[in-house]
Amino acid sequence: MSEPPTSSTVFLYSGSPTPAPSNPNSTSLHDWIGKEKAYKDVPTFVSQELLRRVALSDVEQAFLPSKTLPISSLLAIKFTQVQTLTLVLPASCFSEKEPNTLLNALLEWPLPSREYVNKLRDLAGQAMLDGKNSIKEWTRKDKQIYLPFSSLTFWSLLHDALAAKISWERGLGWVKQQKIPPTLATRVEAVINRVPWTGSVTSLGGFLSSITDMALFLSREMLSDSHVDLMLARLAVRVSKSHPDKDSIIIAQTEFGQALSGIPKYKSAYPQGAPDCLIKKASQLRGSTTPIWIWSIGHSPPLHYGAYFVEKSAGALNVNWGDPIKRPQPAKITNGLKKWVSCHFPGSRVSFSEDLKCASQNDNYSCSIIGINTLKNGLFGDPLWSPKQRDVLRITEFLDIMEYHAGKLNFRLVHGKLVATIQTSISTMEMENPFSNGSLSSNSPTDSDSGIEEISHLQSGDSTVKISESSKENQLEFQTIAYSNKPASTTATVSPLSDLNVKGAIPVHGLKRTASAASLAADSEPSSMLSPPKKKRAAPSLPPGDKSLSPETVSKALAPKSSKINKSSVNKSSKVSKTSVTNDGEEKKQGRTMTLKSSLNEAVRTGSFQWNPTQLENYKSKLQILDPHFEIDETNPTLARLVRHSKCSENITMSMPYDTGRFKQHLQSCKGKKNTSAAANTRTLDFMFSSSRQPGIVKAPGKFKASFSSKVIKLWPCPGLRAVDDERITQYLERTESGSGGGISERILAEEMFGKQYSMLDSSQKEAVTLKQLQTHRWRLDHPRKRIFAIGEKKCLENVEGENGDHTTVKPCTECKALLSIQAFRTAIVKHVPENKNRQFVPHRYQNAAIGDMHVRNRGLGNLLSEESEDNIFLRFARQFAQGKFEKDNVFIDMIKVMVARVEREERGRGMQNMQYPPAFDEWCHELLCIRPEAYRSFQLAFGGRTERSFLQIRSSKPSFMQGIGAQTLERARQYLKDYGYPSDGPLATGVDDTKLLACFRPYYDGSQKKWFMVGGTGEPMLVADIERLQAQIDEAKDLQATKLRLWTMSIPLPRIPPLILAASPISSKNNAIQLAKMEESLLQLLIHSNQKFNVISLGSDGTSVEREARRELIRSQVAQPVHYHIQHPAPGSSPIIIELLKIGEQIMVSIQDSKHLRKTMRNNAFTGAKSPVLGRFLICYQQVCDIALATDSPIYVRDVKKLDRQDDRAAARLFSASTLDFLVQHNSDNLGLIAYLFVFGDMVDAYQSRTISHLDRVKLVLRAKFFKEMWKSFLSDAEYNMNRHFISHEADDIMDIVINGYMGLIYIHRDFLESRFPLLPWMHGTETNEHVFGFLRGMIADFSMLDVLRLVPKLGVRLMAACKRKSSKVDFKKCAAGYSHTYSDADDADLHFLSLFPTDTEIASTTKDAYEEALMIWELLGYDPTSNVGGLVSRSQAMASKDTDDEISDDEEEEDIDEQVSDRQELQNALDATAAVQAKGLPSNQTDDALDECGYAVASLNIADLDKIEKLPENDPEALDEIKKALSHILATISAQGAQGAAAVDELLRSAAGQTSNQDIPMDMDSGSAPSSTPTLNIERTDLSQLVAMRYNNQSRESAESTRTKGSELTGEAKPGAKPPTERQLLARKIYEVLRLDAEQGSSTGLNRRVRHTTAATGADNILTGNAANAQAAARTGAAAVVARRRKEFLNIELGADLATAKVDLISKLACGVYGIVFVENELMIGKVLTLYERGGGKTAKHGLVSESSSVGSVSYLPIQIWQHHRQQRFRAACGATRKLNLPRYAHLPAAAFLYFIPDGSIKVLEEGAMIELAAKFFDEIYIKLFRQKVKITLAVKKLLVTRKKKNTDEDEDDLSAKRTYDDDV
């Protein structure tokens, strides 16, 4: 009969088990395995079977690193690569076949990730029940490799060893980088050569779960609480050995401070539920008659530590706190200490100070080391920590612990004693906390931490057993048995995997955990434990002074439970042998607890029992928690087991002394009414006449009467009940506002007085009941003095007796004290104080509004309590302010401060001179003045603020901005670094970008030179020699007009620091790469070779081809020398990866492309109709993204795909977000091509944009994208696809290479070339700052001229400063069509110290392999194996060799496509140009000339108004600058001197100064008309894409996470704006055109004037309003008919020519997604399936627009299709052409001319899931065969259709020629 199921669960720990014998219940297993049962609540024998399968044999265990192997030997072992990405479903890996491979083979194969192994572990039990016998190796598809279940354990243990190796390699590598004394390095080497790589620091308590965690000391990482506790334990050893006052010093672990911090959060009154450490520490302090100190380290949230001590002296406790960054002691610790003292030391005075001497910290990770150093300085006088000794002290702490541990490898700490351990294969000892029974104290030897001694002591009466490390082995055996809470033996029935690692735990149901040693986590457990083993509760310690217990009894009492020492098994050498423990109870012995219980109870019975002081204090503390008024008798030993319950007056007999179990059971059933005698709920006579009246304190032993009679008694006023009587009194007084309480219920009184329910009474009756109820109150509350007195029938006695002259010892009278026994009173005081936010819900009847009103009026705030109540705005504001709702509205609060200050100044008769305005308010005023001066003037009159004159005075200190690159550029750069106190060797980022400039000349007067200049032309400003010849000079320089602004910025790559506009120059749109490189050279030479060094490390630029070539020109012209780093390519035979840096002079830098720009480029590549990217068996097209946008609960908006803005950063972030990827995986997982595209390139961009991931992870993301792109090219080459039509644009390809090279270059520069370790913030390198400047310029003047730029640049400083300081928490990333989104200053989530840790070459090499393997795995998912490519990877030069210029996604075109609308300034400039042309010909009349002159004056007035507006804009913000300088100056200096620690301090400071959207899987209905994906042959069911989604969620930036559309979110950027009124410039331009039109109509009718009239009208306003878009659209409509006519002409002599002309496409048979047709591709007639279709408008820049259907083949431009090649008879196969050898479907991107014949639905049949299609016999014979026979004629006709008629350089000609070239390449 099988065992019944059980719900118990056991976890298997990764250890070194020995396999259990085969399961004897094999017959029963047949009823479970293969019977479709679930692995849940299974019987024990089923769990044992799973244990047997996953267990390692001794042979298999021998393949793993030995647990005794030293750390140094582990480092010499070479491990295989870890598979970081596995896309195979774990459940599909299990097989029914038998294992055929030994585990040693796994040492040569890639190691699955730990996460994947854990998934397999979780499924192992169910797989076993499903009949699975092995695990199929999934990476070797060509081989049938099946592994045993034990491979799961093998992999887990390999991961433990690998993780340990990586940690120690990093730590030792860090040590090598530090400048430390050679002796320290030698000591480190000696330690790692001796200490094993497994286990824990058991000799100091085992706070760390693994010895590997010690490697964290050897880094610049912050240490954890466990590390701090370990250092405290080591300090305790030192105190116990060498401190003269060691008996008065307690070293408390961090748990003590954490427990104190938690006291204010208790729902019940302290000490209910309090941790033992608080109770025990209080007992230790109370038990001492001399001063005693507690020294410890406290946690200061969120990530900080401070040191403190608590000094206990007579009647007082002093607390002193020391903090390395001068933070105050955490309020939670302070409040917790107050409650702790008031509870355990009533009447004691507690004082707090914060002057504990400690060092000053200048990083964010040394606080724990400084804390320990502070304790050592206070205790031993050690020198204080200093920045110079930072690393030395950290290594010294490491060595102190490790060297101590190395000498105690065979010992563990138990109850403060070092206990020897028995060396067996399975550890037999449970890890104990050295502070589990308190800290150092001489008063409690058994429960204290009286020094962590190297020699253990056992005290029992007068006997002491001392055992040292050199003790004999038989003594060692006794010591182990005596002090271990766990048996020292192993068992024969222990599970073979019972000490496997918890982190790799397999839940095993039905197997109960035993108390055997094998089921406990041993010393040598690996580092990967998820949770520590549960500790067994220790039996009560024996009282050392108990004379009734003999040493033999002690030894017997302390013997391990359920264990037996087989004395006969001890050999002659007295070695300890294993003992036998059975589970069936055949050899039962009394455990230590039962023996101890019997011994103590016998002592009570005989009267020989004596109380142990420490245990008695603990006992009473526990009882006081249960019953504050308990009573015990300490004088009579025979009554030691009795406890009197004050509620029912019964004496409860405990099971043994010190035990409270039965008392707790009694409390659960006692209702306080069992005993109806008069003694119930009263004190006993003994208690009433005892010397102590405090609750819970009992009859004192001995000499009470004598001491009492000697005292002088005096009557004192009754003090009432106070907190010293019951700490809940204070809680009660703080909770209620009532003046009295304890009356009879109003419900009862209503029945007695009126015979009705209270709710049925009228108001007068209710008032009478209330008055009557007040008369029945039994106590009065004295809130001011915090006391409660008895009133009513048993009122306060008023006078009580007390000692003469000592009023503090007076106790309440008996009537007041009796209140504590009243149930209603106890109920009242136990209720919690409501939170402030909930006090508004207190019923009005319990609110003392009258007293509150009087108090408020006394404070002069009576107006707040007007009768308007809730409508009073002041009352509402005060309430909201008190609730903290205005904490983030600094401007509003500062405005109130300004208005209050203004009123106070007016009352004193003072003006606003020398007013110090708050920074937030002043900054906002600057910004308002900058945007709208008129609005600021109105605001200032009403609310105050700085005068415009004051702003002008500030601006006057700045020089004006000058165009070009020169001395002023260098001076601006110097001042920039000076303003922020930035070190000259700190890294700097530069960026250059171009934008559109209003083409016009503008004169200006240079006051310094007293000359006129003209700007607006390329080159330097032109001197105006003669103002009278200004117009002539403008006409002569017409060809030199600049159309673009080239602007350079410089940035300090730290958050919240605004960029500097370094230089600006007007250029022509026709500048070539050589010219731009010359400008770049002049700027770099100026900065690099100046006296002050500018450490420029990055050169950012946009993605245009001329910009990219300009950077390459720097190398070609030898201005820059290349510096190369090489990374070995993982692919065999491939050339190494070359990372190119630039060296100009002695300066190393790298070229950078903007990562956000690349993201938009990749989005546009997916959206273009000019391409059809093919990835393996999948094709990507615009239609697929449109389907996502139109789906229910889509993460992207429709506006992102319809009328899209190509420069929309937020839309691009949404598309590549994790939410979009998740949506695809959930709803369209067969579209793996788009999934891979979004995953790889989204991760690549967020390698720059993410604030949270490590640099090593970023390296993997960019290199994975590189390998993915290389494999993509390789696939297209193998499949013979045209690179121009099926790959990304050559611009995107080039930009991506620069982005990858740029990030790797930044890594190398920061790691190898900077003098100090500086954090790398990759998102701050690029051209985003330039775009930000352009945005501000256009915000001020939409279409600016060069003169506007020169005037505006000095004003932009305040705007940039305000933007960078502004928090990004309120940024709306969900906007649509909103253009650029600037996030470079957002670093709220960035850990600057974390970003200053750079990977080594070894780590980069390893990560490179991981990136390659992940890219390889993704391509295998897409159906292509790149390793099978015999031709090798396609080089970039090969890929670009066949580049086609037309229809590429040109970055140049994207930049020009910013705003097609004509601005008002450009419109007015066009009108002026037209006027100048007319006036130059002398045609207008005098009247017209006068009108035009008036318009010219108006134009001048507008320009003067603009100039006045610009001049009044503020140029700087000295208050904001000063604020940033104060916050960053000393930190930036630290960065220069100390490296990464300074950067980390910047992060901490910014966090203190500054103050993911979940994706729900909701089903969607996919549109039936969506773009079909290719027919996959891959088994998608075996593919697990969730790992891709999880990785994307982890890596994405905040912008990507928060930009996605969520359920219920509205489009914030899609509102339709109303019609805007025309601007003044537009009105003036129209007026000018109207004057010219009237003049033309009134002119003579000569041929000349008629011609002038016609040409003027052609350039007039009407034409401007029309534009070219409408003309292009009309041309597209008429072009379709022309195309059909041409098809008809070319197919005229071919049979079925009339049908070929229209391709049988009409209003009934429309071209649409999913339609099949006969197509001509690759010189063959094939069957094509339309995946999507595009139409192109007219014009050169016209785009290929997506259409859902078309009724004319002539209107279609391109058709992305899947093709089928004729196979046999009527069948066609999908794998054809070059993709046939790859067994992949084939695609084509065809012009409409290649679509020949529409196939009706009934004439085609899809077979084999799309791998084959079949035409109907009739259609095949009558259509396909006829066309096939005329293939030659059709080929010639199609090629002629692609050759245009000879027209003059039309755009359509270029397009058709391009199509022909591409088509020729395809065929």
Salt bridges, closest charged atoms under 4 A:
GLU49 OE2 - ARG52 NH2 2.73
GLU49 OE2 - ARG53 NE 2.98
GLU137 OE1 - ARG140 NH1 3.75
ASP160 OD1 - ARG114 NH2 3.13
GLU169 OE2 - LYS165 NZ 3.88
ASP323 OD1 - HIS304 NE2 2.98
ASP363 OD2 - ARG390 NH1 2.18
ASP382 OD2 - ARG238 NH1 2.91
ASP391 OD2 - ARG220 NH2 3.42
GLU397 OE2 - LYS376 NZ 2.63
ASP400 OD2 - LYS376 NZ 3.90
GLU403 OE2 - ARG187 NE 2.83
GLU430 OE1 - LYS486 NZ 2.76
GLU454 OE2 - LYS241 NZ 2.08
GLU454 OE1 - LYS408 NZ 3.06
ASP462 OD1 - LYS547 NZ 3.41
GLU469 OE2 - LYS408 NZ 3.51
ASP523 OD1 - ARG412 NH2 1.99
GLU587 OE1 - LYS564 NZ 3.04
GLU602 OE2 - ARG605 NH2 2.52
GLU617 OE1 - ARG286 NH2 3.19
GLU617 OE2 - LYS620 NZ 3.85
GLU631 OE2 - ARG644 NH1 3.35
GLU634 OE2 - LYS620 NZ 3.39
ASP726 OD2 - ARG728 NH2 2.95
GLU746 OE1 - ARG845 NH2 2.52
ASP782 OD2 - ARG785 NE 2.67
GLU803 OE2 - LYS711 NZ 3.32
GLU835 OE1 - LYS837 NZ 3.79
ASP853 OD1 - ARG857 NE 2.74
GLU870 OE1 - ARG879 NH1 2.86
ASP889 OD1 - LYS1370 NZ 3.88
ASP894 OD1 - LYS897 NZ 3.76
ASP922 OD2 - ARG946 NH2 2.69
GLU923 OE1 - LYS1365 NZ 3.15
GLU927 OE2 - ARG1366 NH2 2.79
GLU934 OE1 - ARG932 NE 3.47
GLU948 OE2 - ARG937 NE 2.68
ASP994 OD1 - ARG1046 NH1 3.00
GLU1036 OE2 - ARG1029 NH2 3.13
GLU1080 OE1 - ARG1046 NH2 3.84
GLU1080 OE2 - ARG1111 NH2 3.22
GLU1107 OE2 - ARG1046 NH1 2.53
GLU1109 OE2 - ARG1112 NH1 3.12
GLU1109 OE1 - ARG1116 NH2 3.24
GLU1113 OE1 - ARG1116 NE 3.14
GLU1140 OE2 - HIS1124 NE2 3.19
ASP1200 OD2 - ARG1214 NE 2.75
ASP1209 OD1 - LYS1160 NZ 3.24
ASP1243 OD2 - ARG1264 NH2 2.45
ASP1243 OD1 - ARG1592 NH1 3.06
ASP1246 OD1 - ARG1159 NH1 3.99
ASP1246 OD2 - ARG1592 NH2 2.55
GLU1270 OE1 - HIS1129 NE2 3.06
GLU1270 OE2 - LYS1266 NZ 3.56
GLU1291 OE2 - HIS1290 NE2 3.01
ASP1293 OD1 - LYS1269 NZ 2.67
ASP1293 OD2 - LYS1273 NZ 2.94
ASP1293 OD2 - ARG1436 NH1 2.95
ASP1294 OD2 - ARG1108 NE 2.66
ASP1294 OD1 - ARG1112 NH2 2.53
ASP1294 OD1 - ARG1436 NH2 3.48
ASP1297 OD1 - LYS1269 NZ 2.77
ASP1297 OD2 - ARG1436 NH1 3.81
ASP1312 OD1 - ARG1311 NE 2.83
GLU1328 OE2 - LYS1156 NZ 3.17
ASP1348 OD2 - ARG1465 NH2 2.62
ASP1386 OD2 - ARG1598 NH1 3.18
ASP1388 OD1 - ARG1056 NH2 2.63
ASP1401 OD1 - ARG1311 NH2 2.77
GLU1403 OE2 - ARG170 NE 3.13
GLU1414 OE2 - LYS1260 NZ 3.13
GLU1414 OE1 - ARG1264 NH1 2.63
GLU1420 OE1 - LYS141 NZ 3.76
ASP1444 OD1 - ARG1861 NH2 3.42
ASP1447 OD2 - ARG1285 NH2 3.83
ASP1447 OD1 - ARG1736 NH1 3.16
ASP1447 OD1 - HIS1744 NE2 3.25
GLU1448 OE2 - LYS1171 NZ 3.21
GLU1448 OE1 - HIS1290 ND1 3.54
ASP1451 OD2 - HIS1157 NE2 2.29
GLU1453 OE1 - LYS1743 NZ 3.24
GLU1455 OE2 - HIS1157 ND1 3.49
GLU1456 OE2 - LYS1044 NZ 3.57
ASP1506 OD2 - ARG1465 NH1 3.02
ASP1506 OD2 - ARG1625 NH2 2.38
ASP1508 OD2 - LYS1512 NZ 3.44
GLU1515 OE2 - LYS1355 NZ 3.09
ASP1517 OD2 - HIS926 ND1 4.00
GLU1519 OE2 - ARG946 NH2 2.75
ASP1522 OD2 - LYS1526 NZ 3.16
GLU1523 OE1 - LYS1365 NZ 3.02
ASP1547 OD2 - ARG1551 NE 3.08
GLU1548 OE2 - ARG327 NH2 2.86
ASP1584 OD2 - LYS119 NZ 3.78
GLU1599 OE1 - LYS1156 NZ 3.32
GLU1599 OE1 - ARG1159 NH2 3.21
GLU1602 OE2 - ARG1598 NE 3.04
GLU1634 OE2 - ARG1637 NH2 2.41
GLU1641 OE2 - ARG1637 NH1 2.72
GLU1695 OE2 - LYS1826 NZ 3.77
GLU1722 OE2 - ARG1786 NE 2.51
GLU1749 OE2 - LYS1710 NZ 3.16
GLU1814 OE2 - ARG1771 NE 3.42
ASP1855 OD1 - ARG1736 NH1 2.87
ASP1864 OD2 - LYS1860 NZ 2.75
